[in-house]
Amino acid sequence: MEYRIHPRTGDRIGVIGIGSGPLCDASEKDAVAALTYAHEHGVNFVDLATAGARTFSYVGEAFASVRGELLYQVHFGANYEKGPYGWTTDLDTVKRQVEWQLRTLRTDYIDFGFIHCLDAEGDWKAYCDNGVLDYLLEMKKAGVVRHVGLSSHTPELAQAVLDVGVVEQLMFSINPAYDYQHGEYANGSAGERMALYRRCEKEGVGISVMKPYSGGQLLSAAASPFGQALTPYQCIQYALDKPGVLTVLPGVRSLADVRDALGFFDAPAEARDYAVLGTFTPRDAAGACVYCNHCAPCPAGLNIGLINKYYDLAAIGDSLAADHYAKLEVKASDCIACGHCDRRCPFHVAQSQRMKTIAAYFGK
């Protein structure tokens, strides 16, 4: 397992966690075996926006004895009173569900209490007007909730909630299909989505990634909007390369699913390489650096992806990014304009020209 440190909370988070969506379809024996294996191999982050109520007892059974080693995302608004997943902003229902989830998970605290699945302005208004947000904040004040999160598929709405200043973790759907305007949750332009990721990194809001495979769509040539299948490892690497991302949460329903996901760490670099996306990147996304470093190695020794990231963050007001850039041993001004990066960039960024722009911006 590889880990990333949450910039606000200090939590050490495994870069691959558990998306529990389909876990309710497994038997208790199979689910507990999968969860136990995941924990034994370093997985420590679990999202609990699952498809069915049985998942909570499975997680409670598997993790009660090691609860302190796990981080849970629990959603204030996910409703399992009838068994299958439901969504609600009714305060009394939310209270009953949170109390039930705590009991069933065999825990007395929640690591990340989530403002759940808001995609429209009306959802956010109802969440506030009905008192659900106040209840979540009261639970945080009482110490039951340690940190506040938000799950959304819509950049504009996520930006509005971030403006309130209470969110420390964002759960967002990141994959090539959605980022490039394909699929049910492909909300916002490529630029709007990247702006959200950059804001999270700037403000220290961690991102946990849901739907990294676009519901499995990207893993099938027949179903993929690109007409070509990607591998799970390409999708995971794609998400991990986005600003602000701490962990990717593929849905698991079996031990085999967990093993497959964790195979990412043993996969060679070429198996993770998603440069093929450059052959079907839409026009409005082309020309934007996504920090993938497929342009490497630079003959002059520039870390082109990192230089681009610091510039993009500094340009939106992140003073720390400017300081990080200043500490680089090799800067944009050291570019020799050989064109190596321009030829290799799968997203058609004119990197050598961009190095001139960045050097001028920072004054060196």
Secondary structure, DSSP 8 states (H G I E B T S, - for coil): --EEE-TTT--EEESB-EE-TTGGGS-HHHHHHHHHHHHHTT--EEE---SBTHHHHHHHHHHGGGGGG-EEEEEETEE-TTSB-EE---HHHHHHHHHHHHHHHT-S-EEEEEE----SHHHHHHHHHTTHHHHHHHHHHTTSEEEEEEEES-HHHHHHHHHHS---EEEEE--HHHHTT-STT--S-HHHHHHHHHHHHHHT-EEEEE-TTTTTGGG-TTT-TTSS---HHHHHHHHHTSTTEEEE--B--SHHHHHHHHGGGGS-HHHH--GGGGGS--TTTTT------TT---TT---HHHHHHHHHHHHTT-HHHHHHHHT-SS-GGG-----HHHHH-TT---HHHHHHHHHHHHT-
